[in-house]
């Protein structure tokens, strides 16, 4: 069984309240563990989706209880999805291959699925079935990528962000870039921007990141203690932090560059940038993941054909699904 909501159903602003941020992740898992009929599960919480992947009973009453725990019970049917059996298995294969991501074909989802499994196993939510289920999805995803990635070209969210900047700004070289976030996406943004010769200020919150030696001449690393000064010097700001609250808000407005337009690309879920910040100044333009998706939307026709190819790859692995189902007592995996 898979129960979730994603960028296909809700906007970033609408999705924010359902993301399992901070202690909410463990608390939700603890509540789900008490649900009768739910045998194993993992929680997938990414910028694109919040999803429960589980082995359990498919009775409507159980599904409704799961929705209540995840707070999906307030969502209309078209704003969430529930898949069981083969449909859930196909969904996993497409998901692991990045075909369902906001940036189709991206690779971050692989690490996110592995992390979800690790956290589920450590918490006692997931066991051997869930390990086999996700392993099968990751195996199939490799076959999907072999046929689709060459057609997709550049797919990572960091690549898409840089493409957007290059398209929206008449001149990117010479711009003063500020990157907020020392995690994987923040580092990915840094590498791509610096690789084009752009000088960047890299701002971290808790753990100071290491700058690749080959990029040291182009990168200045600061902590959040120096954020206000850095804001005044930047005309392009890339936000990629995992935070339960807004990192840039109304209080930062006076510190932005007041002499020329500032473009802020918010890749965070929940939002890193407070909505009112853009309204305080005509000088500041904020684009979030939905805006980035709208900009990319011209390629959706090709994506439809790629999805057909990907589903055909999943169908070739029906034997893996049959074995997983057969290994479950009663031969009924949901």
Secondary structure, 3 states (H helix, E strand, C coil): CEEEEECCCCCHHHHHHHCCCCHHHHHHHHHHCCCCCEEEEEEEECCCEEEEEEEECCCHHHHHHHHHHHCHHHCCHHHCEEECHHHHHHHHHHHHCCCCCCCCCCCHHHHHHHHHHHHHHHHCCCCHHHHHHHHHHHHHHHHHHHHHHHHHCCCCHHHHHHHHHHHHCCCCCCCCEEEECCCHHHHHHHHHHHHCCCCEEEEECCCCCCCCHHHHHHEEEEEHHHHHHHHHHCCEEEECCCCCCCCECHHHHHHCCCCCCEEEEECCCCCCECCHHHHCCCCEEEECHHHHHHHHHHHHHHHHHHHHHHHHHHHCCHHHHHHHHHHCCCCCCC
